[in-house]
Amino acid sequence: MTDLLVLCTGNAARSVMAGFMLERLCDGRATDSLRIVTAGTHTIDGQPMGMRTRAALQRIPELAGTDFHRHRSRQVHGIDLVHADLVVTMEADHVRFVRRRFPDAAAKTATMRRLCGDLSPAPPRLTERVAALGLASVELSECEDVLDPAGAEADVYAACADELWELCGRLVTLL
């Protein structure tokens, strides 16, 4: 079982979208099982998915029939990082947060965009390929960010969902 932690700020839009997308894209894969957990760096715990996030996800045909009502926002905790084989963040500031608050997890934490560009495909095992990236000390750049749609109009959420769908598709081929 591979544990993947997907992290954003409020666990209300980006990590939620990516979590549902990765679950769908990994469904039925012949490779190792994948457990996906989402969380946020600064959340109000227990909040349902927002209307704009849900609408953005429902636009994607491959996610038709998905029950989005099961999501509740949650703050990331140290135990989440202990169990994770890989921590996928939405922006460089989330990586900085992990490095600052949970330094033991820094070597397995990166932005989704960096992973899509730098992670080599299997084999070997994911943990070995992640270790080879030297993530604890890699220089971060805001150009790696998936911009937060929070507070924006529905079209911005839709664009974020489209961007994440493409990135998640690439990431799944590398896991």
SULTAPE-V178350 format. One record per pair of residues at least 12 apart in sequence whose ideal C-beta (glycine too) atoms are under 7 Angstrom apart, sorted by the first residue. I is the first residue (numbers start at 1). GAP is how many residues later the second one is. D is the distance in Angstrom with one decimal. If there is no record, write none. Layout:
I;GAP;D + I;GAP;D
This chain:
1;31;6.9 + 1;32;4.8 + 1;34;5.7 + 2;30;5.3 + 2;31;7.0 + 2;32;5.0 + 2;83;5.1 + 2;124;5.9 + 2;173;6.9 + 3;32;5.0 + 3;34;7.0 + 3;80;5.1 + 3;81;5.0 + 3;82;5.1 + 4;18;6.9 + 4;30;6.1 + 4;31;6.9 + 4;32;5.0 + 4;80;6.7 + 4;81;6.8 + 4;82;5.3 + 4;84;6.4 + 5;32;5.2 + 5;34;6.5 + 5;75;5.4 + 5;76;6.7 + 5;79;3.9 + 5;82;4.7 + 6;12;5.0 + 6;13;5.0 + 6;16;7.0 + 6;30;6.4 + 6;32;4.7 + 6;82;5.0 + 7;32;5.7 + 7;33;6.9 + 7;34;6.5 + 7;69;5.9 + 7;80;6.0 + 7;81;6.9 + 7;82;4.8 + 7;87;5.2 + 8;32;5.8 + 8;82;4.3 + 8;86;6.6 + 9;31;5.6 + 9;32;5.5 + 9;33;5.6 + 9;139;6.3 + 10;30;4.9 + 10;32;6.4 + 10;33;5.3 + 10;63;6.4 + 10;140;6.8 + 11;27;5.8 + 11;28;5.4 + 11;29;3.2 + 11;32;4.9 + 11;62;4.2 + 11;63;5.9 + 12;35;6.5 + 12;38;5.8 + 12;41;6.6 + 12;61;5.6 + 12;138;7.0 + 13;37;6.8 + 13;40;4.8 + 13;135;6.7 + 13;136;5.5 + 13;137;6.0 + 13;144;6.8 + 13;147;6.8 + 14;76;4.3 + 14;132;5.7 + 14;134;6.4 + 14;146;6.5 + 14;150;6.7 + 15;23;4.3 + 15;24;6.9 + 15;25;6.5 + 15;75;6.4 + 16;22;5.9 + 16;33;5.7 + 16;37;5.9 + 16;55;5.6 + 17;36;6.4 + 17;39;6.7 + 17;40;5.9 + 17;143;6.9 + 17;144;5.4 + 17;147;5.0 + 18;94;6.8 + 18;146;5.2 + 18;150;5.8 + 19;17;5.3 + 19;19;4.0 + 20;37;6.0 + 20;43;6.4 + 20;46;6.1 + 20;48;6.8 + 21;143;6.0 + 21;144;5.8 + 21;147;4.2 + 22;14;5.2 + 22;146;5.3 + 22;150;6.6 + 23;13;5.5 + 24;38;5.9 + 24;39;5.8 + 24;42;6.9 + 25;143;5.7 + 25;144;6.2 + 25;147;4.4 + 26;146;5.9 + 34;141;6.6 + 37;43;6.2 + 39;35;5.3 + 39;36;6.5 + 39;37;3.8 + 39;41;5.7 + 40;33;6.2 + 40;35;6.2 + 40;36;6.4 + 41;35;6.3 + 41;53;5.8 + 41;56;4.7 + 43;30;4.7 + 43;31;6.2 + 43;32;4.6 + 44;29;6.3 + 45;28;6.0 + 45;29;5.4 + 45;30;5.7 + 46;26;5.1 + 46;27;6.5 + 47;25;6.6 + 47;26;4.2 + 48;21;6.9 + 48;23;6.6 + 48;24;6.4 + 49;19;5.5 + 49;22;4.6 + 52;102;5.3 + 52;105;4.3 + 53;104;6.2 + 54;14;5.0 + 55;99;6.0 + 55;102;6.9 + 56;101;4.0 + 56;102;4.9 + 56;104;6.7 + 56;105;3.8 + 57;104;6.1 + 59;99;6.0 + 59;102;6.7 + 60;101;6.5 + 60;105;5.8 + 78;24;5.9 + 81;17;7.0 + 81;21;4.8 + 81;24;3.8 + 84;24;6.6 + 85;23;6.7 + 85;41;5.9 + 85;42;5.6 + 86;22;5.6 + 86;40;6.4 + 86;44;5.7 + 87;18;6.0 + 87;21;5.7 + 87;22;4.0 + 88;24;5.1 + 88;27;6.3 + 89;20;6.4 + 89;21;6.9 + 89;22;5.2 + 89;23;7.0 + 90;21;6.9 + 90;22;6.5 + 90;55;6.9 + 90;56;4.6 + 91;20;6.4 + 91;54;3.8 + 91;55;6.6 + 92;19;6.2 + 92;48;3.9 + 92;49;6.2 + 92;50;5.5 + 92;52;5.5 + 92;53;6.1 + 95;14;5.5 + 95;15;6.5 + 95;16;6.2 + 95;45;5.7 + 96;44;6.7 + 106;29;6.6 + 106;30;4.0 + 107;24;6.6 + 107;28;5.4 + 107;29;4.3 + 108;22;5.3 + 108;27;6.6 + 109;26;6.0 + 110;23;6.9 + 110;25;5.0 + 111;33;4.1 + 111;34;7.0 + 112;34;6.5 + 112;55;5.1 + 112;59;6.3 + 113;31;4.4 + 113;33;6.9 + 113;54;6.6 + 114;30;5.3 + 115;56;5.9 + 115;59;7.0 + 116;51;5.6 + 116;54;4.4 + 116;55;5.5 + 118;15;5.7 + 119;14;6.8 + 119;55;4.7 + 121;52;6.8 + 121;53;5.4 + 126;49;6.2 + 146;14;6.7 + 146;17;6.0 + 146;18;6.3 + 147;13;6.9
